[in-house]
Amino acid sequence: MDYANGDAYEGEWMGDRPNGQGSLTMKDKGEEYSGEFLNQKKHGRGLYKFANGDVYEGGWKEDVRHGKGLYMSADGRGSCRRVVYYNGVAM
């Protein structure tokens, strides 16, 4: 599914919304998400690639990072750290 803003979703649907496994490419941000969706929101486990090359792999809840995950920095040093988020806030 291609959206008017240039974003694109490919994956499972329920009704008229992304639900289940899928991939979302956000053209204007230059970012990508692959993982679980619930009612068109990132929810469950997923992998998010930021425009700067950083990667977060872990839990999501209603479109925000939530739960345990790994954050891999593209700072040239290959740093990787375990993180825990609660409703989008790092703990």
N, C-alpha and C positions, 0 to 999 in steps of 0.2 A: 504494500500500500504506500503510495507516494502522497505526501501532504502538500498543501499549497505553499508552505514555508520552505519547502525543499527537504524536509525530514523524510525518512523512509523507514517503514516497519515491515519485517518479514517474520512470520511465525504463526503461532496458534491464535485462534479467535474464539470468543464466546459472544454470540449476538453480534453487535457492531463494535466490540472493543477487544483490544489485545488481551488475551488471557492465556496463561501457560508459558511455554518456552518460546522465546523470540529474540530478535535483534532489532535495535533502534539506532539509526544513524542520524545524528543531529547536525545537519549541514552547516547551519549558521555558526555553531559553536566549534565545529570540527571535532566532535566527540562521538563515542560509540558506547552502547551498552548491549551486552548479550547476557540473557538469563531469564529469570522468571518474572512474569507480569500478573497482576491481579487488577481487574477493572481499569486497564490502560495505564497502570502505575507500576514502577519498579517495585517488586515485592517478593521476597524470598532470597535466593542466592543468585548472584550475578557478578559479572566482570565489567568494569567501567574504564574506558580509555579516555583520558583527558587530552586536550589539545596540546599541552606541553610535553606529552609523552608519559606522564605519570599513569599508574594503573592501580585501581582498587578492586580487590576481589574479596567478596564477603556478603554479609547480610544487608537486606534492604527492607524497609517498611514504608509503604505509601509514599514512594518517591524519594526517601531520604535514607542515608546510610544508617543501619541499625543492627547491632549485634557484633559478632567477632568477624575479623577479616585481616587481610594483608594489604599493606600499602607499599607499592614499589615505586621509588622515585627515579625519574629519568635525569638525575643531576650529574650523570657521568660517573658516579661512584658505584652505581648499582645497588644502592641501599634499599633494604627491604625491612619493614617493621610490622610487628603484630599490633593491631589496633582494636579497640572496642568503642562502638558508637551507641549512643542512646538518643533516638529521635534526631539524628543528624549531628549530635554534639560528641566530640571525642572525649572519652573518659580517662 
